[in-house]
Amino acid sequence: MKKFLLIIIFLLIISPVLADVFEHPKKLEDITKELPTLESVRCKFSQEKYLPQSGVTLKSSGDFVFEKNKGVTFYTTYPITSTTSYTSKEYRQINSVITAISSGAFSKLEKDFKFYFEKNSGIWTLGLAPQKDSKVANYLKSIEIEGKSDISRIVIITKDLTKTSIRFTK
């Protein structure tokens, strides 16, 4: 009986930690009060992209640069050297989402996304799911962003269930 009670107590304590951010819809005005204003940053990144059609996970890493009001650039150093800049014309939509999130201009995203949010022990998690009638819903399932004073993790799931997880470290 004691073991059973200990298991129940453990599950009650751990269940909020395991909760999915998408179980916590929030109004935009409530979320913006909880998020820090993000400044320009240079840091390391590591990325895993899971391709469900093949069961393959691709890994990469390198340097990340976010210049406020300009955009995002990934300087990949592993497994190959490459540069991906989200400031260019072909990535303008992705850049606009990242810039809106980083500058706190969420109202620009309101027509395309539903918002979800939770905060535990100073760590916040923001979830964005496309509105059903949005063009974004044709290719994106969700975006999950986690951080404390800066963004530490982003998870992007596309409509075909490709999952890209990016971790940022200083």
N, C-alpha and C positions, 0 to 999 in steps of 0.2 A: 504494500500500500504506500509506503514512503517513497519507493522508486516511482510509482505512478504519479504521486503528487509532485515530486521533483521534476518529472518530465513535463507535466502540465505547466508548472511555474516557468520552466525553461522556455517552453513554446510561447507562453504569454509575453515573456521578456523579449525573445528573439523575433517574434512575428512582425513587429513594426519595422525592424531592420530589413526583413525580407519582403516587405510590401512593395508593390509595383507603383511607381509614380503615377501611372496612368489610371490608378484607382482613386486619385485625388484631384478632381477637376477644381480649378480655382479661377476667380475673376482676375482679369489683368491688373486692375488697380491694387489688388491684394498682393500679387506677385512682385510688382515693381518696387514695393516698399522693402522687400526682403533681400533683393539682389544687390551686390556691390556694383559700383560703376567700374567698368574694366578699362584699364589703361593699356597703352602699347606694351608689348612684351616680346622677349626673345627667350626661347627655352628649347629643351629637347622634346621630341615626340617619339612614340612607338605606336605602330598601327598593326591591327590584325583585321583582315578582310576575309570573312567566311563566305564561300560561294556554295550555296546549298545544292545547285544542280550537279556539281562535281564532288561535293564533300571536301573540297580543298580549302585550306586556310593559308592565305598569303600574308607574310610578315614583312614589315619595312620599318625603318627608323631614320632619324636625322634631326635636323634643326627646324624649328618653327619660328616664324616671325609674324606678329600681328601689329600692324601700324594703324592706330586709330584713325578713322575717317579715310583710310586708303584701302586696306584689305589684308588678306592673308596670303602667306607664301610658305610652302613646305619645301625645304631643301633636303631631299632624300639622299642619304649616304649609304644605306644598306637596303636591299642587296645590290642595288645599282645606284649610280649617281644620277639624279634628275631634279628638276625644279618644276613645281606646280604652283602657279600664281593665280589666285582667285580675284585678281584685280583686272584681268583681261576681259575683253568683250564676251568671249565664249562662256565665261563663268560668272557673268554679271548677276544672275539670279541667286546663285549660291552665295556670292559675296554680299548681296543685299540682305540675305537672311543673317549671315554672320555679323555684319555691321550693325544691323538692327538689334540683335541680341546683345552685342558687346557695348553698344552705346545706350542701351535701355530704351530704345525707340520701338517698343513692342507694338504700338498701335499700327505701325506699318505692316505688321504680320497678322493682325487680327482678322482680316478678310480671308486669309488663307489657312489659318491654324486655330485649333482649340488648344487651350493651355491647361497644364497640370503642374502641381507643385507640392513639394514636401520639404521639410527642414528638420533634421535630427542632429543634435550635438554640434551645431554650427555648420554642418555640411548640408548644402541645399541641392535639390535635384529639380530641374525644370524639364517638363515633357511637352513636346509639341506634336500634335497629330493633325494631319490635313483635314480641313472641312470637306465634306463629301462632294460639294459642287466646285471645289477649287481645282485648278489645273495641276497643282502640286500633287493632288491625290492620285493622279495617273501614274506617277513614278515613285512616290515616297509614302512609306507606311508611318514612320515616326522618327523623331529626333529626341534624344535624351542628353541633357547637359548637366554635369555635376561639378561642384566646386565649393570653395570656402571663400577666400578673398580673391582668388583667380579661378579660371576654369581648369579642372584637373582631368576631366574625361568627357568625351563626346561619343555617343553611340548613334549611328544612323542606320536605319533599316529601310530598305527600298521595297517596292511593291512585290518584287520577285523573291523577297526574304534574304537578299544579300545583306549581311550585317558587317558594318565597318565600325570597329572600336578603336578610338584614338586616346592615348594617355599622354598627358603633358607633365614634364618634370623640369625643375630648375637646375 
